């Protein structure tokens, strides 16, 4: 796995995880989210998230997104060769629990728009994500208070 991560790091290619139900179940310790972030993952699309792990992902600056309309990873016949872009993933386009779109491009050029729900559930979580994570948010707040 590390060899694959190194290839993506050399390419400066951000990673996305496409997951099933209850993503993060059994891994609520903060190191589970830190490991994902250190691997270069920026977005996780899941059928659902374990509550504490989702919070830890936000704290690491990872954008949690959830399939909607009863869709799952199987609904899109994903084979691993696709590339992804998240529409409106810049902070101004994000609202707590808001609708977003993931643009999936297949190897043959076919483009599929996947509706997802933003699982930044509060304005505070949007603020933490916007800063790049909880440590960056704390540092920014500290610097602003001393200005």
ABEGO torsion letter per residue (X at the ends): XAAAAAAAAAAGBBBBBBBBBGBGBGAABAAAAAAAAAAGBABBBBAEBBAAAAAAAAAAGBBBBBBBGGBBAAAAGBAGABBBBBBGABAAABBBGBBBBBBBBBAAGBBBBBBBBBABABAAAAAAAAAGEAAAAAAAAAAAAAX
